[in-house]
Amino acid sequence: MKSTRKIIIIGSAYPFRGGLAAYNERLAREYIKNGDDVVIYTFTLQYPSFLFPGKSQYSESPAPTDIKIIRIVNSINPLNWIKVGNRIKKQKPDLVIIKFWIPFMAPCFGTIARRIKKNNFTKIISIVDNIIPHEKRVGDRILASYFVQAVHGFVAMSKSVMEDIKLFNKTKPVLFCPHPLYDHFGEIIPKEKAICNLKLDTNYKYILFFGFIRDYKGLDLLLKSFAKLSIKNKSIKLIVAGEFYTDSKPYFDLIKINQLDEFVIMHNNFIPDEKVADYFCASDIVVQPYKNATQSGVTQIAYHFNKPMIVTDVGGLAEIIPDGKVGYVVKPDSEKLAEVIFKFFDLNKEKEFMEAASVEKEKYSWTNLIKTIEKI
């Protein structure tokens, strides 16, 4: 019989919202399903309000009842880091998992990990989204190095991140494991029902851009591709579903200059978990026109709903989207995006790509992630 292990996950979780919280909570559920004793240590303060680019850090959804979440970590208080680290050190969990995504968190997470390691028992593994951020700042590499030295091993979410980690670390184990499916957003619903739920017109086809909007995600490229008359004549509309984490004016200017108002639907609030299925199921295809990237949770939501995808050939996006099988991989260029959008609709590829996606997604299980962590 498998013995129960004590596992602590450190990072974002309810009442905080977004993909990081969703990831940690889903990982906790997978370990619980395996019979482990799991607690998430999340933040009392995640970001100071003046550093947070969105409208709110907090979820409006009900609190999960199947996961133990303790709010204890203050990201900017060094005394708190020592206190939390000492507390976990004394508890002697078998495994601590830290989800790392931005150098800002390195002093906090690195100090906590250093305190924990003093018990000479607990293994500390980091799942790394990015070790070098998309939007670089002075001191990023120093902070990243501080964190890297504090843990025992790494799971990289893309091959490019795995190579980045090796710039800071020559001896600790690093393995690649792609982002597992975000499979907690509900079941697939009929397209017509999803369109009606969003109060949209069933006479149109829909392309989806989903998630927080930052400049590196290339929404401007996608809007420029929509400026072509041949796009407008195909009864296609673009849904932009996500909150702006950058200045929204240049994007709305593009819409206005190119007379795209009737073809672009801007839903620019945070999309709660219970509405995610509507956006993906209403759409014919999901487009990620990123200018640079490592990996994206949006891909794994799209896979969950068997959605075809168009992604750009940057970072790790192309690693998990077989070109011409479940979608298309193109250069981050508005002309190239327009070409494959035309191709997708002209050749009626939706059904073929959806069927392929339903098979391809089997590779991206949470079980596989846990097996990778165990190898580390």
VEXMAR-909167 format. One record per residue (C-alpha): residue in one letter; residue number from 1; x, y, z. Coordinates in Angstrom, 3 decimals, always signed. Example, Ala and Ser with C-alpha at 12.3 -4.5 7.8 and 13.67 -1.06 7.14 Angstrom:
<sites>
site r:A k:1 c1:+12.300 c2:-4.500 c3:+7.800
site r:S k:2 c1:+13.670 c2:-1.060 c3:+7.140
</sites>
This chain:
<sites>
site r:M k:1 c1:+0.000 c2:+0.000 c3:+0.000
site r:K k:2 c1:+1.251 c2:+3.472 c3:-0.913
site r:S k:3 c1:+2.243 c2:+5.518 c3:+2.141
site r:T k:4 c1:+0.753 c2:+8.975 c3:+2.609
site r:R k:5 c1:+3.213 c2:+11.758 c3:+1.986
site r:K k:6 c1:+3.061 c2:+15.305 c3:+3.280
site r:I k:7 c1:+3.258 c2:+17.794 c3:+0.402
site r:I k:8 c1:+3.213 c2:+21.593 c3:+0.563
site r:I k:9 c1:+2.658 c2:+23.724 c3:-2.542
site r:I k:10 c1:+3.816 c2:+27.342 c3:-2.200
site r:G k:11 c1:+2.300 c2:+29.915 c3:-4.517
site r:S k:12 c1:-0.859 c2:+31.531 c3:-5.766
site r:A k:13 c1:-4.214 c2:+29.993 c3:-4.827
site r:Y k:14 c1:-7.674 c2:+31.114 c3:-3.762
site r:P k:15 c1:-8.653 c2:+33.872 c3:-2.963
site r:F k:16 c1:-6.264 c2:+34.931 c3:-5.714
site r:R k:17 c1:-7.401 c2:+34.375 c3:-9.268
site r:G k:18 c1:-5.872 c2:+33.488 c3:-12.614
site r:G k:19 c1:-3.915 c2:+30.684 c3:-14.234
site r:L k:20 c1:-1.293 c2:+30.353 c3:-11.500
site r:A k:21 c1:-3.920 c2:+29.781 c3:-8.834
site r:A k:22 c1:-5.815 c2:+27.380 c3:-11.087
site r:Y k:23 c1:-2.612 c2:+25.427 c3:-11.769
site r:N k:24 c1:-1.638 c2:+25.027 c3:-8.112
site r:E k:25 c1:-5.141 c2:+24.025 c3:-7.093
site r:R k:26 c1:-5.400 c2:+21.468 c3:-9.894
site r:L k:27 c1:-1.992 c2:+20.013 c3:-8.981
site r:A k:28 c1:-3.085 c2:+19.745 c3:-5.347
site r:R k:29 c1:-6.183 c2:+17.807 c3:-6.406
site r:E k:30 c1:-4.071 c2:+15.359 c3:-8.390
site r:Y k:31 c1:-1.850 c2:+14.638 c3:-5.390
site r:I k:32 c1:-4.903 c2:+14.315 c3:-3.121
site r:K k:33 c1:-6.375 c2:+11.826 c3:-5.600
site r:N k:34 c1:-3.162 c2:+9.825 c3:-5.189
site r:G k:35 c1:-3.677 c2:+9.676 c3:-1.423
site r:D k:36 c1:-1.203 c2:+12.359 c3:-0.361
site r:D k:37 c1:-1.731 c2:+14.954 c3:+2.370
site r:V k:38 c1:-1.558 c2:+18.300 c3:+0.558
site r:V k:39 c1:-1.642 c2:+21.912 c3:+1.732
site r:I k:40 c1:-1.215 c2:+25.064 c3:-0.360
site r:Y k:41 c1:+0.544 c2:+27.960 c3:+1.348
site r:T k:42 c1:-0.628 c2:+31.035 c3:-0.503
site r:F k:43 c1:-0.253 c2:+34.757 c3:-0.047
site r:T k:44 c1:-1.609 c2:+37.235 c3:+2.428
site r:L k:45 c1:-0.079 c2:+39.746 c3:+0.011
site r:Q k:46 c1:+0.849 c2:+38.618 c3:-3.489
site r:Y k:47 c1:+1.620 c2:+41.923 c3:-5.220
site r:P k:48 c1:+1.510 c2:+45.423 c3:-3.754
site r:S k:49 c1:-1.442 c2:+47.099 c3:-5.461
site r:F k:50 c1:+0.755 c2:+49.628 c3:-7.264
site r:L k:51 c1:+2.661 c2:+46.790 c3:-8.980
site r:F k:52 c1:-0.414 c2:+44.858 c3:-10.069
site r:P k:53 c1:-1.458 c2:+45.771 c3:-13.640
site r:G k:54 c1:-5.027 c2:+44.419 c3:-13.524
site r:K k:55 c1:-8.241 c2:+45.538 c3:-11.892
site r:S k:56 c1:-8.235 c2:+43.033 c3:-9.043
site r:Q k:57 c1:-6.048 c2:+40.200 c3:-7.773
site r:Y k:58 c1:-8.967 c2:+38.438 c3:-6.153
site r:S k:59 c1:-11.460 c2:+35.838 c3:-7.317
site r:E k:60 c1:-15.192 c2:+36.422 c3:-7.086
site r:S k:61 c1:-15.916 c2:+32.697 c3:-7.308
site r:P k:62 c1:-16.713 c2:+30.545 c3:-4.265
site r:A k:63 c1:-13.785 c2:+29.168 c3:-2.285
site r:P k:64 c1:-12.798 c2:+25.561 c3:-3.085
site r:T k:65 c1:-13.945 c2:+23.147 c3:-0.402
site r:D k:66 c1:-11.783 c2:+20.156 c3:-1.355
site r:I k:67 c1:-8.340 c2:+21.739 c3:-0.855
site r:K k:68 c1:-6.643 c2:+23.022 c3:+2.276
site r:I k:69 c1:-5.325 c2:+26.521 c3:+1.581
site r:I k:70 c1:-3.490 c2:+28.590 c3:+4.198
site r:R k:71 c1:-2.882 c2:+32.297 c3:+3.622
site r:I k:72 c1:+0.488 c2:+32.927 c3:+5.201
site r:V k:73 c1:+3.074 c2:+34.281 c3:+2.703
site r:N k:74 c1:+3.820 c2:+37.984 c3:+2.333
site r:S k:75 c1:+5.807 c2:+38.529 c3:-0.853
site r:I k:76 c1:+7.549 c2:+41.726 c3:+0.353
site r:N k:77 c1:+8.219 c2:+41.060 c3:+4.047
site r:P k:78 c1:+11.600 c2:+39.371 c3:+4.749
site r:L k:79 c1:+10.653 c2:+38.613 c3:+8.351
site r:N k:80 c1:+7.623 c2:+36.742 c3:+7.052
site r:W k:81 c1:+9.795 c2:+34.710 c3:+4.683
site r:I k:82 c1:+11.975 c2:+33.534 c3:+7.560
site r:K k:83 c1:+8.928 c2:+32.736 c3:+9.701
site r:V k:84 c1:+7.218 c2:+30.732 c3:+6.951
site r:G k:85 c1:+10.412 c2:+28.909 c3:+6.065
site r:N k:86 c1:+11.043 c2:+27.954 c3:+9.692
site r:R k:87 c1:+7.469 c2:+26.755 c3:+10.094
site r:I k:88 c1:+7.715 c2:+24.452 c3:+7.084
site r:K k:89 c1:+11.193 c2:+23.316 c3:+8.139
site r:K k:90 c1:+9.777 c2:+22.096 c3:+11.464
site r:Q k:91 c1:+6.863 c2:+20.338 c3:+9.773
site r:K k:92 c1:+9.317 c2:+18.296 c3:+7.651
site r:P k:93 c1:+7.088 c2:+17.687 c3:+4.636
site r:D k:94 c1:+8.324 c2:+15.092 c3:+2.181
site r:L k:95 c1:+7.999 c2:+17.468 c3:-0.745
site r:V k:96 c1:+7.655 c2:+21.210 c3:-1.277
site r:I k:97 c1:+6.647 c2:+22.448 c3:-4.738
site r:I k:98 c1:+7.146 c2:+26.089 c3:-5.688
site r:K k:99 c1:+5.579 c2:+27.459 c3:-8.879
site r:F k:100 c1:+7.990 c2:+30.117 c3:-10.172
site r:W k:101 c1:+6.996 c2:+32.619 c3:-12.839
site r:I k:102 c1:+8.646 c2:+35.992 c3:-12.186
site r:P k:103 c1:+11.926 c2:+37.205 c3:-10.603
site r:F k:104 c1:+9.975 c2:+39.539 c3:-8.308
site r:M k:105 c1:+9.097 c2:+36.436 c3:-6.265
site r:A k:106 c1:+12.701 c2:+35.181 c3:-6.064
site r:P k:107 c1:+13.682 c2:+36.826 c3:-2.746
site r:C k:108 c1:+10.529 c2:+35.531 c3:-1.062
site r:F k:109 c1:+10.585 c2:+32.006 c3:-2.466
site r:G k:110 c1:+14.366 c2:+31.718 c3:-2.340
site r:T k:111 c1:+14.545 c2:+32.686 c3:+1.332
site r:I k:112 c1:+11.690 c2:+30.361 c3:+2.317
site r:A k:113 c1:+13.378 c2:+27.491 c3:+0.466
site r:R k:114 c1:+16.721 c2:+28.139 c3:+2.142
site r:R k:115 c1:+15.111 c2:+27.912 c3:+5.583
site r:I k:116 c1:+13.286 c2:+24.691 c3:+4.680
site r:K k:117 c1:+16.470 c2:+23.038 c3:+3.390
site r:K k:118 c1:+18.038 c2:+23.304 c3:+6.821
site r:N k:119 c1:+15.988 c2:+20.309 c3:+7.973
site r:N k:120 c1:+18.059 c2:+18.110 c3:+5.603
site r:F k:121 c1:+14.916 c2:+16.126 c3:+4.801
site r:T k:122 c1:+12.443 c2:+17.957 c3:+2.574
site r:K k:123 c1:+12.901 c2:+17.888 c3:-1.197
site r:I k:124 c1:+12.150 c2:+21.236 c3:-2.843
site r:I k:125 c1:+11.155 c2:+21.196 c3:-6.510
site r:S k:126 c1:+10.241 c2:+24.224 c3:-8.595
site r:I k:127 c1:+7.874 c2:+24.139 c3:-11.556
site r:V k:128 c1:+9.114 c2:+26.983 c3:-13.733
site r:D k:129 c1:+6.966 c2:+28.948 c3:-16.164
site r:N k:130 c1:+9.674 c2:+31.505 c3:-16.911
site r:I k:131 c1:+13.079 c2:+32.032 c3:-15.333
site r:I k:132 c1:+13.787 c2:+35.027 c3:-17.608
site r:P k:133 c1:+10.597 c2:+37.090 c3:-17.961
site r:H k:134 c1:+9.040 c2:+38.249 c3:-21.231
site r:E k:135 c1:+9.185 c2:+41.866 c3:-20.078
site r:K k:136 c1:+12.745 c2:+42.193 c3:-18.804
site r:R k:137 c1:+13.850 c2:+44.465 c3:-15.956
site r:V k:138 c1:+17.158 c2:+45.386 c3:-14.354
site r:G k:139 c1:+18.164 c2:+42.794 c3:-11.741
site r:D k:140 c1:+16.099 c2:+39.912 c3:-13.185
site r:R k:141 c1:+19.093 c2:+37.619 c3:-13.602
site r:I k:142 c1:+20.476 c2:+38.282 c3:-10.118
site r:L k:143 c1:+17.081 c2:+37.505 c3:-8.582
site r:A k:144 c1:+16.592 c2:+34.395 c3:-10.701
site r:S k:145 c1:+20.014 c2:+33.101 c3:-9.685
site r:Y k:146 c1:+19.184 c2:+33.598 c3:-6.011
site r:F k:147 c1:+16.095 c2:+31.431 c3:-6.409
site r:V k:148 c1:+17.745 c2:+28.749 c3:-8.537
site r:Q k:149 c1:+20.415 c2:+28.143 c3:-5.904
site r:A k:150 c1:+17.776 c2:+27.574 c3:-3.221
site r:V k:151 c1:+15.948 c2:+24.496 c3:-4.584
site r:H k:152 c1:+16.875 c2:+20.907 c3:-5.400
site r:G k:153 c1:+15.536 c2:+20.548 c3:-8.946
site r:F k:154 c1:+13.285 c2:+21.916 c3:-11.658
site r:V k:155 c1:+10.435 c2:+21.001 c3:-13.951
site r:A k:156 c1:+10.464 c2:+23.316 c3:-16.972
site r:M k:157 c1:+7.175 c2:+23.993 c3:-18.722
site r:S k:158 c1:+8.858 c2:+24.378 c3:-22.104
site r:K k:159 c1:+12.143 c2:+23.341 c3:-23.685
site r:S k:160 c1:+13.196 c2:+26.968 c3:-24.038
site r:V k:161 c1:+12.742 c2:+27.478 c3:-20.287
site r:M k:162 c1:+14.732 c2:+24.304 c3:-19.633
site r:E k:163 c1:+17.626 c2:+25.834 c3:-21.560
site r:D k:164 c1:+17.224 c2:+29.132 c3:-19.703
site r:I k:165 c1:+17.435 c2:+27.354 c3:-16.334
site r:K k:166 c1:+20.716 c2:+25.777 c3:-17.414
site r:L k:167 c1:+22.198 c2:+29.267 c3:-17.737
site r:F k:168 c1:+21.927 c2:+29.546 c3:-13.947
site r:N k:169 c1:+22.452 c2:+25.924 c3:-12.981
site r:K k:170 c1:+24.948 c2:+23.316 c3:-14.179
site r:T k:171 c1:+24.395 c2:+20.539 c3:-11.626
site r:K k:172 c1:+20.792 c2:+20.326 c3:-10.416
site r:P k:173 c1:+18.333 c2:+18.100 c3:-12.299
site r:V k:174 c1:+16.043 c2:+19.780 c3:-14.838
site r:L k:175 c1:+13.323 c2:+17.964 c3:-16.782
site r:F k:176 c1:+10.819 c2:+19.200 c3:-19.338
site r:C k:177 c1:+7.131 c2:+18.511 c3:-18.868
site r:P k:178 c1:+4.569 c2:+20.441 c3:-20.930
site r:H k:179 c1:+1.713 c2:+22.236 c3:-19.246
site r:P k:180 c1:-1.022 c2:+19.707 c3:-18.369
site r:L k:181 c1:-4.622 c2:+20.213 c3:-19.456
site r:Y k:182 c1:-6.722 c2:+22.782 c3:-17.677
site r:D k:183 c1:-9.603 c2:+20.339 c3:-17.366
site r:H k:184 c1:-11.528 c2:+21.957 c3:-14.526
site r:F k:185 c1:-13.553 c2:+24.443 c3:-16.566
site r:G k:186 c1:-16.492 c2:+22.130 c3:-17.154
site r:E k:187 c1:-17.707 c2:+19.947 c3:-19.975
site r:I k:188 c1:-17.868 c2:+20.740 c3:-23.680
site r:I k:189 c1:-21.211 c2:+22.329 c3:-24.527
site r:P k:190 c1:-22.845 c2:+22.754 c3:-27.972
site r:K k:191 c1:-21.520 c2:+25.723 c3:-29.912
site r:E k:192 c1:-24.973 c2:+27.244 c3:-30.418
site r:K k:193 c1:-25.684 c2:+27.123 c3:-26.692
site r:A k:194 c1:-22.343 c2:+28.753 c3:-25.860
site r:I k:195 c1:-22.949 c2:+31.512 c3:-28.420
site r:C k:196 c1:-26.373 c2:+32.173 c3:-26.942
site r:N k:197 c1:-24.923 c2:+32.200 c3:-23.408
site r:L k:198 c1:-22.608 c2:+35.001 c3:-24.543
site r:K k:199 c1:-25.520 c2:+36.796 c3:-26.274
site r:L k:200 c1:-23.790 c2:+36.646 c3:-29.634
site r:D k:201 c1:-25.141 c2:+36.118 c3:-33.145
site r:T k:202 c1:-25.252 c2:+32.487 c3:-34.295
site r:N k:203 c1:-24.892 c2:+33.605 c3:-37.932
site r:Y k:204 c1:-21.200 c2:+34.368 c3:-37.432
site r:K k:205 c1:-18.081 c2:+32.270 c3:-36.975
site r:Y k:206 c1:-15.845 c2:+33.245 c3:-34.061
site r:I k:207 c1:-12.120 c2:+33.406 c3:-33.430
site r:L k:208 c1:-11.003 c2:+33.625 c3:-29.803
site r:F k:209 c1:-8.116 c2:+35.552 c3:-28.256
site r:F k:210 c1:-8.205 c2:+34.636 c3:-24.565
site r:G k:211 c1:-6.356 c2:+35.709 c3:-21.444
site r:F k:212 c1:-4.655 c2:+38.695 c3:-19.897
site r:I k:213 c1:-3.612 c2:+41.191 c3:-22.561
site r:R k:214 c1:+0.055 c2:+42.187 c3:-22.545
site r:D k:215 c1:+2.001 c2:+43.706 c3:-25.413
site r:Y k:216 c1:+4.091 c2:+40.583 c3:-26.016
site r:K k:217 c1:+0.942 c2:+38.550 c3:-26.702
site r:G k:218 c1:+0.533 c2:+40.142 c3:-30.114
site r:L k:219 c1:-3.114 c2:+41.161 c3:-30.094
site r:D k:220 c1:-2.098 c2:+44.071 c3:-32.326
site r:L k:221 c1:-0.908 c2:+41.580 c3:-34.964
site r:L k:222 c1:-4.227 c2:+39.791 c3:-34.876
site r:L k:223 c1:-6.181 c2:+43.038 c3:-35.144
site r:K k:224 c1:-4.097 c2:+44.075 c3:-38.153
site r:S k:225 c1:-4.883 c2:+40.781 c3:-39.838
site r:F k:226 c1:-8.554 c2:+41.590 c3:-39.349
site r:A k:227 c1:-8.097 c2:+44.852 c3:-41.207
site r:K k:228 c1:-8.202 c2:+42.965 c3:-44.490
site r:L k:229 c1:-11.510 c2:+43.105 c3:-46.361
site r:S k:230 c1:-11.397 c2:+39.408 c3:-47.153
site r:I k:231 c1:-11.630 c2:+38.697 c3:-43.404
site r:K k:232 c1:-14.663 c2:+40.953 c3:-43.054
site r:N k:233 c1:-16.446 c2:+39.296 c3:-45.959
site r:K k:234 c1:-16.339 c2:+35.876 c3:-44.373
site r:S k:235 c1:-18.835 c2:+36.563 c3:-41.567
site r:I k:236 c1:-16.095 c2:+36.075 c3:-39.004
site r:K k:237 c1:-15.798 c2:+37.945 c3:-35.742
site r:L k:238 c1:-12.996 c2:+38.096 c3:-33.208
site r:I k:239 c1:-13.699 c2:+37.727 c3:-29.490
site r:V k:240 c1:-11.064 c2:+39.301 c3:-27.249
site r:A k:241 c1:-11.791 c2:+37.883 c3:-23.807
site r:G k:242 c1:-9.472 c2:+39.084 c3:-21.083
site r:E k:243 c1:-8.363 c2:+41.970 c3:-18.955
site r:F k:244 c1:-5.820 c2:+44.530 c3:-20.142
site r:Y k:245 c1:-2.507 c2:+44.367 c3:-18.274
site r:T k:246 c1:-1.160 c2:+47.141 c3:-20.477
site r:D k:247 c1:-2.420 c2:+50.397 c3:-21.987
site r:S k:248 c1:-5.597 c2:+49.556 c3:-23.899
site r:K k:249 c1:-5.614 c2:+52.705 c3:-26.056
site r:P k:250 c1:-3.342 c2:+51.463 c3:-28.893
site r:Y k:251 c1:-5.574 c2:+48.422 c3:-29.360
site r:F k:252 c1:-8.818 c2:+50.388 c3:-29.455
site r:D k:253 c1:-7.120 c2:+52.839 c3:-31.816
site r:L k:254 c1:-6.329 c2:+49.961 c3:-34.181
site r:I k:255 c1:-9.950 c2:+48.875 c3:-34.086
site r:K k:256 c1:-11.163 c2:+52.393 c3:-34.823
site r:I k:257 c1:-8.614 c2:+53.224 c3:-37.549
site r:N k:258 c1:-9.360 c2:+49.974 c3:-39.384
site r:Q k:259 c1:-13.129 c2:+50.237 c3:-38.897
site r:L k:260 c1:-13.304 c2:+46.927 c3:-37.082
site r:D k:261 c1:-15.879 c2:+47.889 c3:-34.461
site r:E k:262 c1:-18.540 c2:+45.519 c3:-35.769
site r:F k:263 c1:-16.074 c2:+42.655 c3:-36.229
site r:V k:264 c1:-14.265 c2:+42.698 c3:-32.868
site r:I k:265 c1:-16.043 c2:+41.879 c3:-29.611
site r:M k:266 c1:-14.137 c2:+43.220 c3:-26.622
site r:H k:267 c1:-14.947 c2:+41.497 c3:-23.325
site r:N k:268 c1:-12.204 c2:+43.088 c3:-21.250
site r:N k:269 c1:-12.959 c2:+41.943 c3:-17.748
site r:F k:270 c1:-11.445 c2:+38.971 c3:-15.974
site r:I k:271 c1:-13.256 c2:+35.863 c3:-17.202
site r:P k:272 c1:-14.410 c2:+33.769 c3:-14.202
site r:D k:273 c1:-13.931 c2:+30.004 c3:-14.306
site r:E k:274 c1:-17.640 c2:+29.330 c3:-14.735
site r:K k:275 c1:-17.724 c2:+31.353 c3:-18.000
site r:V k:276 c1:-14.589 c2:+29.944 c3:-19.642
site r:A k:277 c1:-16.440 c2:+27.066 c3:-21.338
site r:D k:278 c1:-18.786 c2:+29.507 c3:-23.077
site r:Y k:279 c1:-15.926 c2:+31.403 c3:-24.719
site r:F k:280 c1:-14.048 c2:+28.341 c3:-25.932
site r:C k:281 c1:-17.101 c2:+26.366 c3:-27.013
site r:A k:282 c1:-18.544 c2:+29.350 c3:-28.895
site r:S k:283 c1:-15.364 c2:+29.705 c3:-30.938
site r:D k:284 c1:-14.298 c2:+27.914 c3:-34.091
site r:I k:285 c1:-10.595 c2:+28.411 c3:-33.424
site r:V k:286 c1:-8.288 c2:+29.886 c3:-30.756
site r:V k:287 c1:-5.469 c2:+32.203 c3:-31.859
site r:Q k:288 c1:-2.326 c2:+32.944 c3:-29.839
site r:P k:289 c1:-0.387 c2:+35.508 c3:-31.919
site r:Y k:290 c1:+2.387 c2:+35.948 c3:-29.339
site r:K k:291 c1:+5.539 c2:+37.886 c3:-30.239
site r:N k:292 c1:+7.515 c2:+35.946 c3:-27.623
site r:A k:293 c1:+6.509 c2:+33.248 c3:-25.202
site r:T k:294 c1:+7.644 c2:+30.179 c3:-23.330
site r:Q k:295 c1:+4.351 c2:+28.302 c3:-22.967
site r:S k:296 c1:+0.725 c2:+29.174 c3:-22.334
site r:G k:297 c1:-2.091 c2:+27.791 c3:-20.226
site r:V k:298 c1:-4.513 c2:+29.015 c3:-22.907
site r:T k:299 c1:-3.279 c2:+26.205 c3:-25.149
site r:Q k:300 c1:-4.233 c2:+23.646 c3:-22.537
site r:I k:301 c1:-7.701 c2:+25.116 c3:-22.057
site r:A k:302 c1:-8.191 c2:+24.941 c3:-25.827
site r:Y k:303 c1:-7.066 c2:+21.302 c3:-25.839
site r:H k:304 c1:-9.530 c2:+20.490 c3:-23.067
site r:F k:305 c1:-12.347 c2:+21.780 c3:-25.281
site r:N k:306 c1:-10.904 c2:+20.101 c3:-28.421
site r:K k:307 c1:-10.395 c2:+23.462 c3:-30.115
site r:P k:308 c1:-8.202 c2:+24.033 c3:-33.182
site r:M k:309 c1:-5.427 c2:+26.564 c3:-32.603
site r:I k:310 c1:-3.238 c2:+29.011 c3:-34.462
site r:V k:311 c1:-0.017 c2:+29.782 c3:-32.606
site r:T k:312 c1:+3.147 c2:+31.639 c3:-33.483
site r:D k:313 c1:+6.514 c2:+29.936 c3:-33.753
site r:V k:314 c1:+7.969 c2:+31.430 c3:-30.572
site r:G k:315 c1:+9.151 c2:+29.817 c3:-27.340
site r:G k:316 c1:+7.445 c2:+26.533 c3:-26.587
site r:L k:317 c1:+4.113 c2:+27.141 c3:-28.316
site r:A k:318 c1:+4.979 c2:+25.164 c3:-31.428
site r:E k:319 c1:+6.219 c2:+22.220 c3:-29.341
site r:I k:320 c1:+2.689 c2:+21.090 c3:-28.545
site r:I k:321 c1:+0.723 c2:+22.200 c3:-31.629
site r:P k:322 c1:+1.469 c2:+19.864 c3:-34.549
site r:D k:323 c1:+1.314 c2:+22.130 c3:-37.608
site r:G k:324 c1:-1.466 c2:+21.136 c3:-39.969
site r:K k:325 c1:-2.848 c2:+18.559 c3:-37.556
site r:V k:326 c1:-4.614 c2:+20.387 c3:-34.717
site r:G k:327 c1:-3.977 c2:+23.869 c3:-36.088
site r:Y k:328 c1:-1.313 c2:+26.020 c3:-37.677
site r:V k:329 c1:+2.059 c2:+27.368 c3:-36.574
site r:V k:330 c1:+3.128 c2:+30.658 c3:-38.193
site r:K k:331 c1:+5.626 c2:+33.461 c3:-37.781
site r:P k:332 c1:+4.421 c2:+36.365 c3:-35.602
site r:D k:333 c1:+3.301 c2:+38.441 c3:-38.577
site r:S k:334 c1:-0.148 c2:+39.846 c3:-39.388
site r:E k:335 c1:+0.062 c2:+38.746 c3:-43.049
site r:K k:336 c1:+0.908 c2:+35.169 c3:-42.070
site r:L k:337 c1:-1.860 c2:+35.123 c3:-39.483
site r:A k:338 c1:-4.381 c2:+36.302 c3:-42.062
site r:E k:339 c1:-3.258 c2:+33.601 c3:-44.513
site r:V k:340 c1:-3.818 c2:+30.721 c3:-42.106
site r:I k:341 c1:-7.108 c2:+32.145 c3:-40.853
site r:F k:342 c1:-8.301 c2:+32.180 c3:-44.496
site r:K k:343 c1:-6.963 c2:+28.676 c3:-44.984
site r:F k:344 c1:-8.701 c2:+27.311 c3:-41.897
site r:F k:345 c1:-12.115 c2:+28.587 c3:-42.926
site r:D k:346 c1:-11.719 c2:+28.064 c3:-46.680
site r:L k:347 c1:-10.785 c2:+24.404 c3:-46.218
site r:N k:348 c1:-13.383 c2:+23.814 c3:-43.473
site r:K k:349 c1:-10.744 c2:+22.372 c3:-41.148
site r:E k:350 c1:-12.659 c2:+22.728 c3:-37.880
site r:K k:351 c1:-14.016 c2:+19.173 c3:-37.603
site r:E k:352 c1:-10.746 c2:+17.543 c3:-38.712
site r:F k:353 c1:-8.649 c2:+19.581 c3:-36.274
site r:M k:354 c1:-11.083 c2:+19.038 c3:-33.387
site r:E k:355 c1:-10.902 c2:+15.279 c3:-33.841
site r:A k:356 c1:-7.104 c2:+15.407 c3:-33.900
site r:A k:357 c1:-7.039 c2:+17.639 c3:-30.799
site r:S k:358 c1:-9.179 c2:+15.147 c3:-28.872
site r:V k:359 c1:-6.452 c2:+12.538 c3:-29.458
site r:E k:360 c1:-3.401 c2:+14.800 c3:-29.106
site r:K k:361 c1:-4.483 c2:+16.116 c3:-25.701
site r:E k:362 c1:-4.068 c2:+12.700 c3:-24.100
site r:K k:363 c1:-0.330 c2:+13.473 c3:-23.873
site r:Y k:364 c1:-0.919 c2:+16.299 c3:-21.412
site r:S k:365 c1:-2.030 c2:+14.630 c3:-18.215
site r:W k:366 c1:-1.461 c2:+15.714 c3:-14.620
site r:T k:367 c1:-0.290 c2:+12.161 c3:-13.943
site r:N k:368 c1:+2.594 c2:+12.776 c3:-16.322
site r:L k:369 c1:+3.539 c2:+15.944 c3:-14.431
site r:I k:370 c1:+3.610 c2:+14.103 c3:-11.112
site r:K k:371 c1:+5.750 c2:+11.343 c3:-12.645
site r:T k:372 c1:+8.193 c2:+14.011 c3:-13.857
site r:I k:373 c1:+8.380 c2:+15.538 c3:-10.383
site r:E k:374 c1:+9.069 c2:+12.086 c3:-8.945
site r:K k:375 c1:+11.928 c2:+11.606 c3:-11.418
site r:I k:376 c1:+13.464 c2:+14.868 c3:-10.230
</sites>
